[in-house]
Amino acid sequence: MKIDTKKIETVLTDNTISAYRLAKEIGIPQSTITRLRKKDRSFRNLTVETLEKVKHGSIKIVSRGETHT
């Protein structure tokens, strides 16, 4: 399985959607999104499980046209 980490990073750093809303939509902690946005946490250290959640959650968000990806 291939995961496009650039797209994952783009979705998580898109400030047009709040970290709270992304957390609820995707199912990962808001603190994780906030730390990634503030560069307190590296995208390279995300687990495969988290990447999968973002991948699947971002498909729903993008399909609704809610991001600028």
Secondary structure, 3 states (H helix, E strand, C coil): CCCCHHHHHHHHHCCCCCHHHHHHHHCCCHHHHHHHHCCCCCHHHCCHHHHHHHHHHHHHHHHCCCCCC
